[in-house]
């Protein structure tokens, strides 16, 4: 197991360039199956999760060629339709490939996906959407087999605005007969990016970003070139890094419109944010104010930013309250912060954070992707040395994380296990 060693307390400042979005890249990579041809993608982050998607595509018969800042994917020779279990278990987002396979080839076999252990994330919503579109589903010893002769457009009413189920329903419907309507759809910016990519490929989709999406099936899709949107959670992470260090930073290749609740909360705490088209400048005062947060589906406060803000709030005098409404297991990281001197009480969905004067370096364990990033933020201001183990979680979601942190002045090194 690899680990980070961080010596906290150094002044951090400078410019950070945000990478392409992890959560937009993964469904877009899955969507490349639909044209049965070439797709050229720019701004795809070089992280574990995108590498896993490429490995799965190659195992199905696709090819992936990387050239500097672009990735060329050719899916014209895909001839296998079973997603390997060992790869599926490493990453939950791999379930999005099922929509691509069904949409293009009308069949797919897969096992239940893995990923971060932050709570139950059932795929029943995905399966319900597939069944609505006329797809047969067989569950057999942990494997799920989906198949049909044709996909027929239908109305899909999601019980919850699940991002993955929304994306899978879109992918499955692009080449369907007739019109598919998704109600109570997820509204995240990554859904808009997927729509833009598919429409550039020749699909007919409208409504992404709202709770009502319409997909008119087309006969075929064409080769495409596309630039993936910037990562809004990475943007929020570095803004919070500046805030926890009471420092000033410039975040480039960032879209503040994608993180309005994050910007609002930082301003409520007393941070001064200057927002321009592709840039956010943050200036942090020495004293910040406490806040209360409730995570909600987009456009509410993102669950992926919850742990990052908890780390920040441990350094703010007074009491803050955070309510996690999306995942029931998302506070596992909090005990690791307590090892560093944080005062956090968990009561069901609620975290009560009492700010402390100092955090202290300790040996801690990354419990999930964003919880791991929260420990990095805490380590950056902790007195002494922090050792973060199990950093494979962190590597899943942040491109060149250690390099960007070092450029800002953080004393951090990675020891490979």
C-alpha positions as CSV (number, residue, x, y, z in Angstrom):
1,X,0.0,0.0,0.0
2,X,1.3,3.5,-0.9
3,X,1.2,6.4,1.5
4,X,1.6,10.1,1.7
5,X,4.0,11.8,4.2
6,X,3.0,15.4,4.9
7,X,4.9,17.9,7.1
8,X,2.4,20.6,7.9
9,X,2.5,24.2,8.6
10,X,4.2,25.6,5.5
11,X,2.7,28.6,3.8
12,X,0.7,27.5,0.7
13,X,-0.1,29.9,-2.2
14,X,0.1,30.0,-5.9
15,X,-1.8,29.0,-9.1
16,X,-3.6,25.6,-9.6
17,X,-4.7,24.4,-13.0
18,X,-7.8,22.1,-12.6
19,X,-7.9,18.9,-14.6
20,X,-10.7,17.4,-16.6
21,X,-13.7,16.1,-14.7
22,X,-13.5,12.5,-13.5
23,X,-17.3,12.3,-13.2
24,X,-17.8,13.6,-16.7
25,X,-15.0,11.5,-18.3
26,X,-16.3,8.1,-17.1
27,X,-19.8,8.2,-18.8
28,X,-18.3,9.9,-21.9
29,X,-15.8,7.0,-22.2
30,X,-18.7,4.6,-21.9
31,X,-20.6,6.5,-24.6
32,X,-17.8,6.0,-27.1
33,X,-19.1,2.5,-27.6
34,X,-22.3,3.9,-29.2
35,X,-20.8,5.2,-32.5
36,X,-18.9,1.9,-33.2
37,X,-16.0,4.1,-34.4
38,X,-13.5,6.7,-33.3
39,X,-13.8,9.2,-30.6
40,X,-11.1,11.7,-29.7
41,X,-11.2,13.1,-26.2
42,X,-9.3,16.0,-24.7
43,X,-8.9,16.9,-21.1
44,X,-9.4,13.4,-19.8
45,X,-7.7,13.2,-16.4
46,X,-4.9,10.6,-16.0
47,X,-6.3,8.8,-12.9
48,X,-6.9,5.3,-11.7
49,X,-10.6,5.4,-12.6
50,X,-10.2,6.5,-16.2
51,X,-7.4,3.9,-16.6
52,X,-9.8,1.2,-15.4
53,X,-12.4,2.3,-17.9
54,X,-9.8,2.0,-20.7
55,X,-8.8,-1.5,-19.5
56,X,-12.4,-2.6,-19.6
57,X,-12.9,-1.1,-23.1
58,X,-9.8,-3.0,-24.3
59,X,-11.0,-6.2,-22.7
60,X,-14.2,-5.9,-24.8
61,X,-12.3,-5.4,-28.0
62,X,-11.8,-1.7,-28.2
63,X,-8.5,0.2,-28.7
64,X,-7.2,3.1,-26.7
65,X,-4.4,5.3,-28.0
66,X,-2.9,8.2,-25.8
67,X,-1.1,11.1,-27.4
68,X,-0.1,14.0,-25.2
69,X,-3.3,15.7,-24.2
70,X,-5.7,13.5,-26.1
71,X,-7.1,10.0,-26.1
72,X,-8.3,8.3,-29.2
73,X,-10.8,5.4,-28.6
74,X,-11.9,3.0,-31.4
75,X,-14.9,0.8,-30.6
76,X,-15.5,-0.5,-34.1
77,X,-14.2,-4.0,-33.2
78,X,-15.9,-4.6,-29.9
79,X,-17.0,-8.2,-29.9
80,X,-17.3,-9.1,-26.2
81,X,-20.1,-8.1,-24.0
82,X,-19.2,-9.2,-20.5
83,X,-17.5,-6.7,-18.3
84,X,-14.7,-8.6,-16.4
85,X,-15.6,-9.0,-12.7
86,X,-12.2,-8.2,-11.4
87,X,-12.3,-4.8,-13.1
88,X,-16.0,-4.2,-12.3
89,X,-15.3,-4.7,-8.6
90,X,-12.6,-2.0,-8.5
91,X,-14.8,0.8,-9.7
92,X,-18.5,1.5,-9.3
93,X,-18.7,3.8,-12.3
94,X,-17.9,0.8,-14.6
95,X,-21.7,0.1,-14.5
96,X,-22.1,3.0,-16.9
97,X,-20.5,0.8,-19.6
98,X,-23.6,-1.4,-19.5
99,X,-25.7,1.4,-21.0
100,X,-23.2,1.8,-23.9
101,X,-23.2,-1.9,-24.6
102,X,-27.0,-2.2,-24.5
103,X,-27.5,0.9,-26.6
104,X,-25.2,-0.4,-29.3
105,X,-25.1,-4.2,-29.1
106,X,-28.4,-5.0,-27.2
107,X,-26.6,-7.2,-24.7
108,X,-24.3,-7.0,-21.6
109,X,-23.3,-9.2,-18.7
110,X,-21.8,-7.8,-15.5
111,X,-21.4,-8.3,-11.8
112,X,-22.3,-6.0,-9.0
113,X,-19.8,-3.0,-9.1
114,X,-17.4,-2.0,-6.4
115,X,-15.8,1.4,-5.5
116,X,-15.7,3.5,-2.3
117,X,-17.5,2.1,0.7
118,X,-19.5,5.1,1.6
119,X,-22.9,3.5,1.8
120,X,-25.4,1.5,-0.2
121,X,-25.6,2.5,-3.8
122,X,-28.0,0.0,-5.3
123,X,-28.2,-0.4,-9.0
124,X,-31.9,-1.3,-8.9
125,X,-32.7,2.1,-10.4
126,X,-30.5,1.2,-13.4
127,X,-32.1,-2.2,-13.8
128,X,-35.7,-0.7,-13.6
129,X,-34.8,1.8,-16.3
130,X,-33.4,-1.0,-18.5
131,X,-36.6,-3.0,-18.0
132,X,-38.8,0.0,-19.0
133,X,-36.9,0.1,-22.3
134,X,-37.8,-3.5,-23.0
135,X,-34.5,-5.1,-21.9
136,X,-34.7,-8.6,-20.4
137,X,-32.7,-9.1,-17.1
138,X,-31.5,-12.4,-15.6
139,X,-29.7,-12.4,-12.2
140,X,-27.6,-15.5,-11.7
141,X,-25.1,-16.1,-8.9
142,X,-24.0,-12.4,-8.6
143,X,-24.0,-11.9,-12.4
144,X,-26.5,-9.8,-14.2
145,X,-27.3,-10.6,-17.8
146,X,-29.2,-8.0,-19.9
147,X,-30.4,-8.6,-23.5
148,X,-33.1,-7.7,-26.0
149,X,-33.9,-7.7,-29.7
150,X,-34.8,-4.0,-29.9
151,X,-35.0,-1.0,-27.5
152,X,-38.2,0.9,-27.5
153,X,-38.5,4.5,-26.2
154,X,-40.5,4.8,-23.1
155,X,-41.2,7.1,-20.1
156,X,-38.8,6.4,-17.2
157,X,-39.8,7.8,-13.8
158,X,-36.7,7.6,-11.4
159,X,-37.5,7.1,-7.7
160,X,-34.4,9.2,-6.9
161,X,-32.4,11.5,-9.1
162,X,-29.5,9.1,-9.4
163,X,-26.6,10.3,-11.6
164,X,-25.6,6.8,-12.7
165,X,-29.2,5.7,-13.5
166,X,-29.8,8.9,-15.5
167,X,-26.6,8.4,-17.5
168,X,-27.3,4.7,-18.2
169,X,-30.9,5.5,-19.3
170,X,-29.5,8.2,-21.7
171,X,-26.9,5.8,-23.2
172,X,-29.3,3.0,-23.7
173,X,-31.8,5.2,-25.4
174,X,-29.7,7.1,-28.0
175,X,-30.2,4.4,-30.7
176,X,-33.6,3.2,-29.5
177,X,-36.8,3.2,-31.6
178,X,-39.0,6.2,-30.6
179,X,-38.7,8.8,-27.8
180,X,-37.5,8.2,-24.3
181,X,-38.4,10.6,-21.5
182,X,-36.6,10.5,-18.1
183,X,-38.4,12.2,-15.3
184,X,-36.8,13.1,-11.9
185,X,-33.5,13.0,-13.8
186,X,-30.2,14.0,-12.1
187,X,-29.3,17.6,-12.9
188,X,-25.5,17.6,-12.5
189,X,-23.3,19.5,-14.9
190,X,-21.7,16.1,-15.9
191,X,-25.1,15.1,-17.3
192,X,-25.0,18.2,-19.5
193,X,-21.5,17.3,-20.6
194,X,-22.6,13.8,-21.6
195,X,-25.6,15.3,-23.5
196,X,-23.2,17.7,-25.4
197,X,-20.8,14.9,-26.3
198,X,-23.6,12.6,-27.5
199,X,-25.3,15.4,-29.5
200,X,-22.0,16.2,-31.2
201,X,-21.9,12.5,-32.1
202,X,-25.3,12.9,-33.7
203,X,-27.7,12.0,-30.9
204,X,-30.9,14.0,-30.3
205,X,-31.1,14.8,-26.6
206,X,-32.5,17.8,-24.8
207,X,-33.2,18.8,-21.2
208,X,-30.0,17.8,-19.5
209,X,-29.5,20.0,-16.5
210,X,-33.2,19.8,-15.7
211,X,-35.2,17.0,-14.2
212,X,-36.9,16.2,-17.5
213,X,-34.7,14.8,-20.3
214,X,-36.0,13.7,-23.8
215,X,-34.0,11.4,-26.1
216,X,-35.2,10.8,-29.6
217,X,-33.6,7.7,-31.0
218,X,-31.5,7.9,-34.1
219,X,-30.3,5.1,-36.5
220,X,-26.5,5.7,-36.1
221,X,-23.9,7.9,-34.6
222,X,-20.7,9.3,-36.1
223,X,-17.1,9.8,-35.1
224,X,-16.5,12.7,-32.7
225,X,-13.9,15.0,-31.1
226,X,-14.7,16.5,-27.7
227,X,-13.2,18.5,-24.8
228,X,-14.2,17.3,-21.3
229,X,-15.4,19.9,-18.7
230,X,-13.2,20.8,-15.7
231,X,-13.5,18.9,-12.5
232,X,-15.8,20.8,-10.1
233,X,-14.9,18.7,-7.1
234,X,-11.2,19.2,-7.6
235,X,-12.0,22.9,-7.9
236,X,-13.8,22.8,-4.6
237,X,-11.0,20.8,-3.0
238,X,-8.3,23.4,-3.8
239,X,-10.6,26.3,-2.8
240,X,-10.9,24.6,0.6
241,X,-7.2,23.9,0.7
242,X,-6.7,27.7,0.5
243,X,-9.3,28.3,3.1
244,X,-7.9,25.8,5.7
245,X,-4.4,27.4,5.2
246,X,-5.9,30.9,5.4
247,X,-4.0,31.7,2.2
248,X,-4.6,33.1,-1.3
249,X,-4.8,31.0,-4.4
250,X,-5.8,31.3,-8.1
251,X,-7.7,28.4,-9.5
252,X,-7.5,28.2,-13.3
253,X,-9.6,26.1,-15.8
254,X,-12.5,26.3,-13.3
255,X,-16.2,27.0,-13.8
256,X,-17.7,28.6,-10.7
257,X,-21.2,28.1,-12.1
258,X,-20.8,24.3,-11.4
259,X,-20.1,24.8,-7.7
260,X,-22.4,27.6,-6.6
261,X,-23.3,26.1,-3.2
262,X,-19.5,25.6,-2.5
263,X,-18.8,29.3,-3.4
264,X,-21.7,30.4,-1.3
265,X,-20.6,28.5,1.8
266,X,-17.0,29.8,1.5
267,X,-18.2,33.3,1.2
268,X,-20.5,32.8,4.2
269,X,-17.4,31.7,6.1
270,X,-15.7,35.0,5.2
271,X,-13.6,34.1,2.2
272,X,-13.3,36.6,-0.6
273,X,-13.8,35.0,-4.0
274,X,-13.2,36.9,-7.3
275,X,-14.8,35.0,-10.1
276,X,-13.9,35.4,-13.8
277,X,-14.8,33.2,-16.8
278,X,-12.4,30.3,-16.3
279,X,-10.7,31.4,-13.1
280,X,-11.5,31.8,-9.4
281,X,-9.3,33.8,-7.0
282,X,-9.7,33.1,-3.3
283,X,-8.4,35.3,-0.5
284,X,-8.9,33.9,3.0
285,X,-8.9,36.0,6.2
286,X,-7.2,34.8,9.4
287,X,-10.6,34.2,11.2
288,X,-13.4,32.3,9.5
289,X,-17.0,31.8,10.6
290,X,-18.8,28.6,11.4
291,X,-21.5,27.4,9.0
292,X,-24.1,24.7,8.7
293,X,-24.3,22.4,5.7
294,X,-26.9,19.9,4.3
295,X,-25.9,17.7,1.4
296,X,-28.5,17.4,-1.3
297,X,-28.8,16.2,-5.0
298,X,-27.6,18.9,-7.5
299,X,-28.1,21.9,-7.4
300,X,-27.8,21.4,-3.7
301,X,-24.6,21.1,-1.7
302,X,-22.6,18.2,-3.2
303,X,-22.0,15.1,-1.0
304,X,-18.5,14.8,-2.6
305,X,-17.6,18.1,-0.9
306,X,-18.9,17.2,2.6
307,X,-15.8,15.6,4.0
308,X,-13.6,18.3,2.5
309,X,-15.6,21.0,4.4
310,X,-15.6,18.9,7.6
311,X,-11.8,19.0,7.5
312,X,-11.9,22.8,7.0
313,X,-14.5,23.3,9.8
314,X,-12.3,21.5,12.3
315,X,-10.0,24.6,12.2
316,X,-12.8,27.2,12.6
317,X,-13.6,28.5,16.1
318,X,-17.1,27.7,17.2
319,X,-19.6,24.9,16.3
320,X,-20.6,23.9,12.8
321,X,-23.2,21.3,11.9
322,X,-23.2,19.1,8.8
323,X,-26.0,16.8,7.7
324,X,-25.3,14.1,5.1
325,X,-28.5,13.3,3.2
326,X,-27.1,11.1,0.4
327,X,-24.8,8.4,1.7
328,X,-25.2,6.8,5.2
329,X,-21.6,5.7,5.5
330,X,-19.9,8.9,4.5
331,X,-18.5,9.8,8.0
332,X,-16.0,7.0,8.3
333,X,-13.1,9.5,7.7
334,X,-14.2,11.6,10.7
335,X,-12.6,9.2,13.2
336,X,-9.3,9.7,11.3
337,X,-9.6,13.5,11.8
338,X,-10.2,12.9,15.5
339,X,-6.8,11.1,15.6
340,X,-5.4,14.4,14.5
341,X,-7.0,16.3,17.4
342,X,-10.3,17.3,15.7
343,X,-13.5,17.4,17.8
344,X,-16.2,15.8,15.8
345,X,-19.4,14.1,17.1
346,X,-21.4,11.9,14.8
347,X,-25.1,11.4,15.5
348,X,-26.8,9.5,12.7
349,X,-26.7,11.7,9.6
350,X,-25.3,14.7,11.5
351,X,-21.7,15.7,12.3
352,X,-21.2,18.3,15.0
353,X,-17.8,19.9,14.6
354,X,-16.2,22.1,17.3
355,X,-13.2,24.0,16.0
356,X,-9.8,23.4,17.6
357,X,-6.8,25.7,17.7
358,X,-4.4,23.1,16.3
359,X,-4.5,19.8,14.5
360,X,-1.6,17.4,15.0
361,X,0.2,15.0,12.7
362,X,-0.7,11.4,13.1
363,X,-0.8,8.1,11.2
364,X,-4.2,7.9,9.5
365,X,-6.0,5.9,6.9
366,X,-7.9,7.1,3.8
367,X,-11.3,5.4,4.0
368,X,-12.6,6.7,0.6
369,X,-11.7,9.1,-2.2
370,X,-13.0,12.4,-0.7
371,X,-12.3,11.4,2.9
372,X,-8.7,10.8,1.8
373,X,-8.5,14.3,0.3
374,X,-9.9,15.7,3.6
375,X,-7.0,14.1,5.4
376,X,-4.5,15.8,3.0
377,X,-6.1,19.2,3.8
378,X,-5.9,18.5,7.5
379,X,-2.3,17.3,7.2
380,X,-1.3,20.5,5.4
381,X,-2.0,22.6,8.5
382,X,-1.3,20.0,11.2
383,X,1.7,20.4,13.6
384,X,4.3,17.7,12.9
385,X,4.1,14.9,10.4
386,X,1.0,13.2,9.0
387,X,1.2,9.7,7.4
388,X,-1.8,8.9,5.2
389,X,-2.1,5.2,4.3
390,X,-4.3,3.5,1.7
391,X,-4.0,6.5,-0.7
392,X,-5.1,4.4,-3.6
393,X,-8.5,5.8,-2.9
394,X,-7.2,9.4,-3.4
395,X,-5.4,8.4,-6.6
396,X,-8.7,7.3,-8.1
397,X,-9.9,10.9,-8.4
398,X,-7.2,13.5,-8.5
399,X,-4.8,13.9,-11.4
400,X,-1.2,14.9,-10.5
401,X,-2.4,15.7,-7.0
402,X,1.0,15.5,-5.3
403,X,2.7,17.6,-8.0
404,X,0.0,20.3,-7.7
405,X,0.3,20.4,-3.9
406,X,4.1,20.6,-4.0
407,X,3.9,23.5,-6.5
408,X,1.8,25.4,-3.9
409,X,4.5,24.8,-1.3
410,X,3.2,21.7,0.6
411,X,5.9,19.4,2.0
412,X,4.4,16.1,0.8
413,X,5.9,13.0,-0.6
414,X,4.5,9.7,-1.8
415,X,6.1,6.4,-0.7
416,X,5.0,3.6,-3.0
417,X,4.1,0.3,-1.4
